[in-house]
Amino acid sequence: MPISDEKLRERRRAMLRSARHLLADVGYDNITMTGLAEAAGVTTPTLYKTFGTREAMVFEAVADNFTDIMRDVRAAESGRGLGRIFGFFAVLSEHILRAQDYARALFDAMSGPMPAPIRDIGRNIQLLIIDEIRPALEEMREDGQLEEWVDITPLAARLTTVLRGAMMEWTAGGIEAERLLDAVSLSAALTLGGVTRGEARERCRRIVRENREGLAASPLAG
Amino acid sequence: MPISEAKLLERRRNMLRAARSLLAKVGYDDVTLTGLAEAAGVTTPTLYKAFGDMENLIAEAVLEDFRERMTEAAGEVGGRGLTRLVSLADLFATALTNEPAYVHALIAAFNVAMGDTPVGRTLQAVAMESLTDAIEEIRADGDLEEWVDSAALTRRFVAVQRGANTEWANGTLTDSRQLADATVFTICLMLASVTRGETARQCREIAAERQSRMAREPLAPQFTA
């Protein structure tokens, strides 16, 4: 009796899930095909047949998870423009908090001089986040909230830089996980406060003021 | 005959130089005390005696270099307030990209182990100090909003630098020019939202200028959500 497509897909996703668990446990450098097979409860030939290489499998495991995250982002429907951007960052931070070891392993792998597969993962995630931020910035432009001289794409790209910087602050031990969203919000609000006007600018400044205290008071890393 | 102090100092500097070369060659994780002794052409007991432990030696090696760059930078950097801040950010970016191998090793150590090593902590502290001074100059000129904490703002700047440095390390920002533009653009936007008057105007002007050099169209992602 042949296995249904759905069953096959479910099996594939289960293997990807176990790959993420392994990544969280041992870190990218220590992942082997044998370890992946063991974690998934299948043989290595099955893995090779299904994914080709270790790198391809990890890549797909990360992509699979990011697809879920983006589905949540869209389901959250946090309004338009500025609200949409901060809503998006809130969902991202929430996912990271929920799978801290996994996120940490991924960020650690992406923090040094990284091997090509990890670089591809990092770039892809960045590009997807840019794609998600751009329409929100377009909405702000339509609503007259953005200053004329601002280009949408470079601004979206730098918002991902800001996001990455805050995440790395957490993985490096500079801030507690519970403060991650504060740090992200503060950085994003500071950045957007420099290119918005009117009510949007006031809102950014309000977010900066609301989030500034805990971060000002927290000591240097370590 | 006792060795002169100048001679001792010179030896110490040689060991630190050797440590930096080794760090660049093998990366932070693979540096060992034996390797360091070999690179410096001395015995491990000599190293122990001179520096205590390995962490300490690496910290001192990196800091010596960093301070030299900073001093050099400070000498070149004119102006005050915003002008100095921007020049410092530009110089950090250039200093980084001048020696990619060494800096890649540093970034790995800095980002991953920053919370646990004296290297990361001190590096960050030194970088922050100069930026905080520049922010305080803006305050002295009356252009900074009263409620802004300069140390907290500096932390946001350092986070931006760290994010951008990683983008340079992974090839998204391809050279020192792009790294500097991305960093300065973002820092100026941040500063524009908490300053007023002439400084606020200049922040926007600088950001607009840097923006004109940045890429407009990103590549298409390989996986879709």
Chai-1 contact restraints between the chains, C-beta under 6 A:
chainA,res_idxA,chainB,res_idxB,connection_type,confidence,min_distance_angstrom,max_distance_angstrom,comment,restraint_id
A,A63,B,F223,contact,1.0,0.0,6.0,A-B,restraint_1
A,T67,B,A225,contact,1.0,0.0,6.0,A-B,restraint_2
A,M70,B,A225,contact,1.0,0.0,6.0,A-B,restraint_3
A,D108,B,V112,contact,1.0,0.0,6.0,A-B,restraint_4
A,S111,B,N111,contact,1.0,0.0,6.0,A-B,restraint_5
A,S111,B,V112,contact,1.0,0.0,6.0,A-B,restraint_6
A,G112,B,A108,contact,1.0,0.0,6.0,A-B,restraint_7
A,P113,B,H104,contact,1.0,0.0,6.0,A-B,restraint_8
A,P113,B,A169,contact,1.0,0.0,6.0,A-B,restraint_9
A,M114,B,N170,contact,1.0,0.0,6.0,A-B,restraint_10
A,R119,B,N170,contact,1.0,0.0,6.0,A-B,restraint_11
A,G122,B,N170,contact,1.0,0.0,6.0,A-B,restraint_12
A,N124,B,P221,contact,1.0,0.0,6.0,A-B,restraint_13
A,N124,B,Q222,contact,1.0,0.0,6.0,A-B,restraint_14
A,N124,B,F223,contact,1.0,0.0,6.0,A-B,restraint_15
A,L127,B,P218,contact,1.0,0.0,6.0,A-B,restraint_16
A,L127,B,P221,contact,1.0,0.0,6.0,A-B,restraint_17
A,L128,B,P221,contact,1.0,0.0,6.0,A-B,restraint_18
A,L128,B,A225,contact,1.0,0.0,6.0,A-B,restraint_19
A,I130,B,P218,contact,1.0,0.0,6.0,A-B,restraint_20
A,W149,B,A208,contact,1.0,0.0,6.0,A-B,restraint_21
A,D151,B,Q211,contact,1.0,0.0,6.0,A-B,restraint_22
A,T153,B,R216,contact,1.0,0.0,6.0,A-B,restraint_23
A,P154,B,Q211,contact,1.0,0.0,6.0,A-B,restraint_24
A,P154,B,M214,contact,1.0,0.0,6.0,A-B,restraint_25
A,R158,B,T186,contact,1.0,0.0,6.0,A-B,restraint_26
A,T161,B,G163,contact,1.0,0.0,6.0,A-B,restraint_27
A,T161,B,A164,contact,1.0,0.0,6.0,A-B,restraint_28
A,R164,B,G163,contact,1.0,0.0,6.0,A-B,restraint_29
A,G165,B,A159,contact,1.0,0.0,6.0,A-B,restraint_30
A,G165,B,V160,contact,1.0,0.0,6.0,A-B,restraint_31
A,G165,B,R162,contact,1.0,0.0,6.0,A-B,restraint_32
A,G165,B,G163,contact,1.0,0.0,6.0,A-B,restraint_33
A,A166,B,A159,contact,1.0,0.0,6.0,A-B,restraint_34
A,M168,B,N111,contact,1.0,0.0,6.0,A-B,restraint_35
A,M168,B,R162,contact,1.0,0.0,6.0,A-B,restraint_36
A,E169,B,A159,contact,1.0,0.0,6.0,A-B,restraint_37
A,A172,B,N111,contact,1.0,0.0,6.0,A-B,restraint_38
A,A172,B,M114,contact,1.0,0.0,6.0,A-B,restraint_39
A,A172,B,G115,contact,1.0,0.0,6.0,A-B,restraint_40
A,G173,B,G115,contact,1.0,0.0,6.0,A-B,restraint_41
A,S187,B,R156,contact,1.0,0.0,6.0,A-B,restraint_42
A,L190,B,R156,contact,1.0,0.0,6.0,A-B,restraint_43
A,L190,B,M190,contact,1.0,0.0,6.0,A-B,restraint_44
A,L190,B,S193,contact,1.0,0.0,6.0,A-B,restraint_45
A,T191,B,T186,contact,1.0,0.0,6.0,A-B,restraint_46
A,T191,B,L189,contact,1.0,0.0,6.0,A-B,restraint_47
A,T191,B,M190,contact,1.0,0.0,6.0,A-B,restraint_48
A,G193,B,S193,contact,1.0,0.0,6.0,A-B,restraint_49
A,G194,B,L189,contact,1.0,0.0,6.0,A-B,restraint_50
A,G194,B,A192,contact,1.0,0.0,6.0,A-B,restraint_51
A,G194,B,S193,contact,1.0,0.0,6.0,A-B,restraint_52
A,V195,B,L189,contact,1.0,0.0,6.0,A-B,restraint_53
A,R212,B,A152,contact,1.0,0.0,6.0,A-B,restraint_54
A,L215,B,A152,contact,1.0,0.0,6.0,A-B,restraint_55
A,A216,B,D149,contact,1.0,0.0,6.0,A-B,restraint_56
A,A216,B,A152,contact,1.0,0.0,6.0,A-B,restraint_57
A,A221,B,M114,contact,1.0,0.0,6.0,A-B,restraint_58
A,A221,B,G115,contact,1.0,0.0,6.0,A-B,restraint_59
A,G222,B,G115,contact,1.0,0.0,6.0,A-B,restraint_60
A,G222,B,R121,contact,1.0,0.0,6.0,A-B,restraint_61
